[in-house]
Amino acid sequence: MSAVDEQQKIEHQIELATRAAALVKDEPTVHRLRSFAEELSRKLRRMMRRGKVRARAFELWEQAGRPANRDLEFWLEAERQIEDDRDEQRRPGAPER
């Protein structure tokens, strides 16, 4: 299954759990459905972040001339850059992207 297919599957599951929670009257079941939807949302965010890091690490590797045996270095730098971008966006008054 491709990452896009997996993402669509998770998005669909979130939608179904959210709809079901709105229809169910039993409060413990509503709570479980909402918790499940939130857990899926966290999984989806991790997947999307991993994809961003992978793409950025590849860009960095190419810019460096595709050196061998430095994949961890580029991955860690990409993670740092993605985190810095995320932190910057969360600051009050940060410009919208």
C-alpha positions in Angstrom: 0.0 0.0 0.0 1.4 3.4 -0.9 1.8 6.2 1.5 -1.0 8.1 -0.2 -3.3 5.1 0.0 -2.5 4.7 3.7 -3.1 8.4 4.3 -6.5 8.2 2.5 -7.4 5.1 4.5 -6.6 6.8 7.8 -8.5 10.0 6.8 -11.5 7.8 6.0 -11.3 6.0 9.3 -11.1 9.4 11.2 -14.2 10.5 9.3 -16.2 7.3 10.1 -15.2 7.4 13.8 -16.2 11.1 14.0 -19.5 10.5 12.3 -20.3 7.5 14.5 -19.4 9.5 17.7 -22.0 12.2 16.6 -24.7 9.5 16.2 -24.1 7.4 19.3 -25.9 8.2 22.5 -23.8 6.0 24.9 -21.2 8.4 26.4 -18.4 5.8 27.0 -18.7 4.7 23.3 -18.6 8.3 22.2 -15.5 8.8 24.2 -13.8 5.7 22.8 -14.7 6.8 19.2 -13.3 10.3 19.7 -10.2 8.9 21.3 -9.8 6.5 18.4 -10.2 9.4 15.9 -7.6 11.4 17.8 -5.2 8.5 17.8 -5.6 8.2 14.1 -5.0 11.9 13.6 -1.7 11.7 15.5 -0.7 8.7 13.4 -1.5 10.7 10.2 0.5 13.7 11.4 3.5 11.5 12.1 3.2 9.9 8.6 3.0 13.3 7.0 6.0 14.6 9.0 8.1 11.5 8.1 7.3 12.2 4.4 8.4 15.8 4.8 11.6 14.8 6.5 12.3 12.2 3.9 11.8 14.7 1.0 14.0 17.3 2.7 16.7 14.8 3.5 16.8 13.8 -0.1 17.1 17.5 -1.2 20.0 18.0 1.2 21.7 14.8 0.0 21.4 15.9 -3.6 22.6 19.4 -2.8 25.7 17.9 -1.1 26.5 15.9 -4.3 25.0 12.6 -3.2 27.7 11.5 -0.9 27.8 7.9 0.3 27.3 6.8 4.0 25.9 10.1 5.3 22.2 9.3 5.2 21.7 9.7 9.0 23.4 13.1 8.9 21.0 14.3 6.2 18.0 12.8 8.0 18.8 14.5 11.3 19.4 17.8 9.6 16.1 17.5 7.7 14.3 16.7 11.0 15.9 19.8 12.6 14.9 22.0 9.8 11.3 20.7 9.8 11.1 21.2 13.5 12.5 24.8 13.2 9.9 25.6 10.5 7.1 24.2 12.7 8.3 26.1 15.7 8.5 29.3 13.7 4.9 28.8 12.4 3.6 28.4 16.0 5.1 31.7 17.2 2.6 34.4 17.8 2.5 36.8 14.9 4.3 34.4 12.5 3.3 34.9 8.9 0.7 32.4 7.5 2.1 29.8 5.0 
